[in-house]
Amino acid sequence: MNIYVLFVVGKCEQRIKEYINAYTSHEAFVPVIVKLMKRKAILLKQEQMLFPGYVFVRSDLDANAFKIFTQHHLIPLTGFIRLVIYRDWE
């Protein structure tokens, strides 16, 4: 199982995550943290993204196959910017 990182336009993370989970066999997720905030003596739970602008994808595909997947399925999506690639990836 490999994890890949997608760089997306802010506020498009959930939409792209939902698209990947609904229409592909990959599992996309956006890590969140729950913060407790106190306002007017009321304790509120608020979720905040750990990495705004990024979507993480778990996949069984190798690096080259996942690049091809992004070219065919994700580049046409509004809000997708690019796949984050490391120098020693290949």
Summary of the structure (lengths in Angstrom):
residues: 90
radius of gyration: 15.6
end to end distance: 16.3
largest distance: 53.7
contacts: 216
relative contact order: 0.31
helix: 26%
strand: 40%
